[in-house]
Amino acid sequence: MGTAREEDASAGRGEGGESRQTARRTQILQGATAVFARLGYHGARMDDIVKESGLSKGTIYWYFTSKEEIAVELVHQLLRAEEESMELPREEGVTPEARLGAMAEDFTRSLREDPVRAPLALELLALGQRIPAIKTYFAGYHEKYLALLAELLAAASGREPTEKRVRSAAVAVTAMVDGWALHEALNPEHAATGESLGEAVAVLIDGLRS
């Protein structure tokens, strides 16, 4: 029998090899997600990820050379999903405030359907302070998100607010979103209270209009 490295290299050359490698990367990232959410990045070891994924250590190291590399890929994965949510189709007749509300509710729903999403996002965000690749990726996404929010908020205001006022409102929404993730991470059982991020965004829009 060959080593895990040899087997995966061979699989990559054969029919279906690409799908097999994609499946294994997904398996590793799912294992890392569970471990980071449970133990935190600093408390996790590669051996924990090996055990959680059900793969051999050799296979893990074939795809990722370190825990840090796995964390960077998880950030890419997380923010790709967020960017897809940002690109919700601008259907004719859908108002900017309705689109903002849909984005907020989509985010809320994603947190509640996947209980590890909020703690994982907060864990990865904190890593941006010491891992340059993560900081760069989060910063780029943040600016893109702010630009979209500013565009929608300006349109939703029904007026012609100053660029500074719209930018401040967009920053406020991002703070609300980050705060909501923290709220969900600390209070995962509160879903039945009827609290809504969408309603909070609506209150901010009302303030922008006044």
N, C-alpha and C positions, 0 to 999 in steps of 0.2 A: 504493500500500500504506500502511496505517496504522502507527502506532508500536506497540511491544509493549504499551504501556499501553492504547492504544485497542483493540487486538485482544483482550486479555484481558478488558477491560471488556465488550466486545461478546459474548465467549464466555460470560461470566457471565450474560448476559440470554437467551441462546439455549438450545435444548434440548441437554442434555448439557453445558452450560457449567460447572455445579458440579463434575461428575466430572472435567472437563478441568482446572479450577483445582486440584482436589485432587491430581490426577496431577502437575501441575507443581510444587506445593508439595513433594510427596514427592520428586520428582526433584531439587529444590534441596537438600532436607534430606539426601538420600542423598549428594549431591556434597559437602556440607559435612561430613558424617560422615567420609567418606574423607579429606578435606583436614585436618580437625582431628586425626584419629588419626595422620596421616602427618607433619604439620608442627607440630602443636600450635596452640592458639588464637592465641597471640601471633605465631607465625611465618606464619600463614595470612593471605592477602589476599583481598578480594572477587574480584579477578581470578582467583585460583586456584579459587574456588568456581564462577565463571562457566565456566571451562575444564572443570572436572571434571563439571559438570552437563550441559554440552552446550547450554545455553540462552544467549540473548543477555544482555548486561549490563542492558539495559532491562527485560527480563522479570524478572531477579533483583530489581531494585530496585522493581518493581511489587508484589512479594510481601513483600519484606523491605527495610527502609531502611538496615540496617547489619549488620555481622558480629555485633555484640552481640545484636541482635534474633533472628538465626538461632540463636545459642547458647542463648538463653532458650527458644526453641521446641523445641530438641533436648532440653533438660532436661525440659520438659513431656512430650515424647514418651517419653523414657526412663523417667520415673517413673510415667507412666500404665501402661506395660507392667509395671512392678514392682508397682503396686497391683492389677493384674489377677491377678498371681501370688499376692498376699496373699489374694485372695478365692477361693482354691480351695475347692470345695464341701466342707462338713463332713458327709461321708457317715456314715451310721449304722454303728457298729462300728469306725470309723477312730480310733485312739488319738491323743491330742495329740502324743506323741513321734513317731508315724508321720507326722503332718501336718507337724511341724517338719522331719523328715527329708526328706519330699517337697519342701518348700519349698527346702531346702538343695540337694537334687539338681537341682531345676528351675533354680536359679540357676547352679549349676556347669555344667549342660548348655548353658544359654544363652550362657555365656561361651565355651565350647569350640566351639559351633556357629557363633558370630559372633566371629572373632578381633579385630575392631576394637572390640568392645563394652567390654572392660575398659579399654584405654587411653583410649577416649573418655569413659567414666564418670569416670575419675580426672581427666582434663583439665577436664571440666565441673564436677566437685566443687570443684576448686581455684579456679575462677572465682567461686565463691560468696563469696570473700574480698573481691572488688572490684565485683561486680555485685549490687546489692540484690535484684533480682527473683529471681535464681537462689538467693541465700541464703535468702530467704523461702520459696521453694518447697521447697528441700531440708529446711529446718527443719520445715515442716509435715508433710512425708512422714516424716521421722525420728521425730517424736512418734507418728504413727499406727502406724508399724512397731514402735516400742518397746512401745506399748500392746498390740498383738496378740501380740508375743513374750512379754510378761509374763503375759498370760492363758494362753497355751499352756504356758509353762514351769511356772506354778503348778499347772496341771492335771496336767502330766506328772510332777511331783515325787512325786505320791502322798501328799503330806503337806500341812501348812498353813504354808508358809514365810512369813516376814515380808514385808511389802510392799517393804522396803528390799532384802532378799536377792533377791527376784524381780526387782526393778528392776536390781540389779547384774548379775544373770545375763543379763537382756535386753540391757543395754549391752554385755556381753561377747560375745554372739552378733553384735550389729551390728559390733563391732570385728573379729570373725572374718570376717564377710562382706566388710567393706572390705579387710581384709588378704588375703583370698582373691582379690579383684579385682586387687590389686597383684601378688600371686604369679603370677596368670595373665598379667598384662601383661608381667612380667619374664621369665617362663619358659613361653612358649606351647607349647613342645614337650614339657612334662612330663606330658601327659595319660595316657601309658601307665604311669605309676608306680603307679597304683592308689590314690593319695591321694584322700581324699574329705572334702568339707566336711560331709556328712551324718554321717560317723563322728566328726568333731570335735565336732559339736553333741551327738551321743550321749554322748560323754565328759563334756561339761559337764552334761548332764542327770543322769548318774550321780553327779556331784559334788553336785548340788543335792539329790539324794535321800539322800545320806549325812549 
